[in-house]
Amino acid sequence: MTEKDHILVVEDEPITREQLVSYFEEEGFRVSSCATGNEVADVVSNSDIILVLLDIKLPGKNGLTLTREIRADSDIGIILVTSKQEQIDRLLGLESGADDYVTKPFDPRELLSRARNLIRRVHIQQKQRKKNHMRTFEGWQLDLNKRELTSPEGEQTTLSAGEYQLLLAFMEQAGEVMNRDQLMNRIRNREWFPDDRYIDVLVGQLRKKLGERAANAKIIATIHGTGYLFTAEVA
């Protein structure tokens, strides 16, 4: 028996939430639901959710903030649902990391079609990652499935979500100088501000796990006045 795909509906309006849950259950999905944004992180991190239907306007954290947070830790599908029709909301949602966008009132059949297409793409991406889940550099190995880094001596350490995203960004742009704004956009889908130390702190944490110090770092080199350079060759 094929396991049902698991969808999370995040909607504060009870009637709409119940309608979406019932509709997708009738279409053969497993469905969980949340009424506020504050519940989402625990549900996503502790279950096999493959798609989130996420209302933009929620009590607590709004949909755009949640999209950025989910995308920083996961590549599950995200469809934003909103009652607003302004173009700016659609653009902000997609820039925040959402895969698709629907506006209330919507045809459930259209939402179902979009959901199925997105789930299909997520499954394909997950299969591709399982086939190509290892990356190597300078004797180090990164397991993309486990977010696990193995040293040339065989010692293993698990990377935080931020460290993992940062290392991926460096490895994908190996040999190219990346400034803090580029790195922040890749990791958090937002701009970097001059008084924001997030990237520098994250670089320090990653260097420590690579056994490097800032003064003589070889793998992640500081390019003063510009940003950072990942010097290793990636395979």
C-alpha positions in Angstrom: 0.0 0.0 0.0 1.4 3.4 -1.0 1.8 5.8 1.9 -0.3 8.9 1.6 1.4 12.3 1.1 1.1 14.4 4.3 -0.2 18.0 3.9 -0.2 20.7 6.6 -3.0 23.3 6.4 -2.2 26.6 8.3 -5.3 28.7 8.5 -6.8 30.7 11.4 -10.4 30.9 10.0 -12.1 27.7 11.3 -14.5 27.2 8.5 -11.9 27.5 5.8 -9.5 25.3 7.7 -12.0 22.6 8.1 -13.1 22.8 4.5 -9.5 22.4 3.3 -8.8 19.6 5.6 -11.9 17.7 4.6 -11.4 18.3 0.9 -7.8 17.1 0.8 -8.6 14.1 3.0 -11.3 13.1 0.5 -8.7 13.4 -2.2 -6.5 10.8 -0.5 -4.1 12.9 1.5 -3.2 12.8 5.2 -3.8 16.2 6.5 -2.7 18.0 9.7 -3.8 21.6 10.6 -2.7 24.6 12.6 -4.7 27.7 13.6 -1.7 29.9 14.4 1.8 30.4 13.0 3.4 29.6 16.4 2.5 25.9 16.0 4.0 25.4 12.6 7.7 24.8 13.4 7.1 21.9 15.7 4.7 20.2 13.3 7.0 20.6 10.3 10.1 19.4 12.2 8.5 16.4 13.9 6.5 14.9 11.0 6.8 13.9 7.4 5.0 17.0 5.9 5.7 17.3 2.2 3.5 20.4 1.5 2.3 23.4 3.5 -0.8 25.4 2.6 -0.1 28.6 4.4 -2.3 31.6 5.0 -0.4 34.8 4.9 -2.4 36.6 7.6 -2.1 34.6 10.8 -2.1 35.4 14.5 1.4 35.4 15.8 3.9 34.8 13.0 2.6 35.7 9.6 2.9 33.5 6.5 5.8 35.4 5.0 7.9 35.0 8.1 7.0 31.3 8.4 7.9 30.8 4.7 11.4 32.1 5.3 11.8 30.0 8.4 10.5 26.8 6.8 12.7 27.4 3.7 15.8 27.9 5.8 15.4 24.4 7.2 13.5 22.4 4.5 12.7 22.2 0.9 9.1 20.9 1.3 6.5 22.5 -0.9 4.9 25.8 0.2 1.7 27.3 -1.3 0.6 30.6 0.2 -3.1 31.3 0.5 -4.4 34.9 1.1 -7.5 37.0 0.8 -5.4 39.9 -0.5 -5.1 40.4 -4.3 -2.3 43.0 -4.4 0.6 42.1 -6.6 3.1 43.0 -3.9 1.9 40.2 -1.6 2.4 37.7 -4.4 5.9 38.9 -5.1 6.9 39.0 -1.5 5.6 35.5 -1.0 7.6 34.1 -3.9 10.7 36.0 -2.9 10.4 34.6 0.6 10.7 31.1 -0.7 7.1 30.0 -1.5 6.6 27.8 -4.5 3.2 28.9 -5.5 0.4 31.3 -4.5 -3.4 31.3 -4.6 -5.9 34.1 -3.8 -9.2 33.7 -1.9 -11.8 32.9 -3.1 -10.2 30.0 -5.0 -11.5 26.9 -6.8 -10.6 23.9 -4.7 -9.9 21.9 -7.8 -7.3 24.5 -8.9 -5.6 24.3 -5.5 -5.7 20.5 -5.7 -4.0 20.6 -9.1 -1.3 23.0 -8.0 -0.7 20.9 -4.8 -0.4 17.7 -6.8 2.0 19.3 -9.3 4.2 20.7 -6.5 4.2 17.5 -4.5 5.3 15.6 -7.7 8.2 18.1 -8.1 9.2 17.7 -4.4 9.3 13.9 -4.7 11.5 14.2 -7.8 13.9 16.6 -6.0 14.1 14.3 -3.0 14.9 11.2 -5.2 17.6 13.2 -6.9 19.1 14.2 -3.6 19.2 10.5 -2.4 21.1 9.6 -5.5 23.5 12.5 -5.1 23.6 13.0 -1.4 27.4 13.3 -0.8 29.7 16.2 -1.5 33.4 16.3 -0.8 36.1 19.0 -0.4 39.6 18.9 1.0 39.1 15.4 2.4 35.8 16.4 4.1 32.5 14.8 3.3 29.0 16.4 3.6 26.0 14.1 3.7 23.1 16.2 2.3 20.5 13.9 3.7 21.7 13.9 7.3 23.3 17.4 7.3 26.4 15.5 8.6 30.0 16.6 8.1 32.8 14.0 8.3 36.4 15.1 8.7 39.4 13.6 6.8 40.0 11.7 10.1 36.5 10.2 10.1 35.1 12.3 12.9 31.4 13.2 12.4 29.5 16.3 13.4 26.0 17.4 12.7 25.5 20.9 11.3 22.8 23.3 12.4 20.3 24.3 9.7 22.1 27.7 9.3 25.6 26.1 9.2 24.3 23.6 6.6 22.7 26.3 4.4 25.9 28.5 4.6 28.2 25.6 3.7 25.9 24.7 0.7 26.0 28.3 -0.5 29.8 28.3 -0.2 30.2 25.0 -2.0 27.8 26.0 -4.8 29.9 29.1 -5.4 33.3 27.7 -4.7 36.1 29.9 -6.0 33.9 33.0 -6.1 33.8 35.8 -3.5 30.4 36.1 -1.8 29.5 39.2 0.1 27.3 39.1 3.2 24.2 40.3 1.4 24.4 37.4 -1.1 24.9 35.0 1.7 22.0 36.3 3.8 19.8 36.2 0.7 20.7 32.5 0.2 20.3 31.5 3.8 17.4 33.6 5.1 15.9 35.1 1.9 16.3 38.6 3.2 18.7 41.6 2.9 21.8 41.9 5.1 22.2 45.1 7.1 25.6 46.5 8.2 24.9 46.0 11.9 23.8 42.4 11.4 26.4 39.9 12.7 24.4 36.8 11.8 26.6 35.8 8.8 29.9 36.5 10.6 28.7 34.5 13.7 27.6 31.6 11.4 31.0 31.7 9.5 32.8 31.5 12.9 30.7 28.5 13.9 31.3 26.7 10.6 35.1 27.4 10.7 35.2 25.9 14.2 33.7 22.7 12.9 36.2 22.7 10.1 39.0 23.1 12.6 39.9 26.6 11.4 40.6 29.9 13.0 39.8 33.2 11.4 43.4 34.4 11.4 44.7 31.6 9.2 41.5 30.1 7.7 42.2 28.3 4.4 38.9 26.8 3.4 36.7 29.8 4.2 39.0 32.8 3.6 38.0 36.3 4.6 38.3 38.9 1.8 38.5 42.1 3.7 36.0 44.8 2.7 34.1 42.3 0.5 33.1 39.0 2.1 34.2 35.4 2.1 35.8 33.0 -0.4 35.4 29.2 -0.3 38.7 28.1 -1.6 38.3 24.3 -1.7 37.5 22.3 -4.8 34.1 20.6 -4.5 33.3 17.2 -5.9 
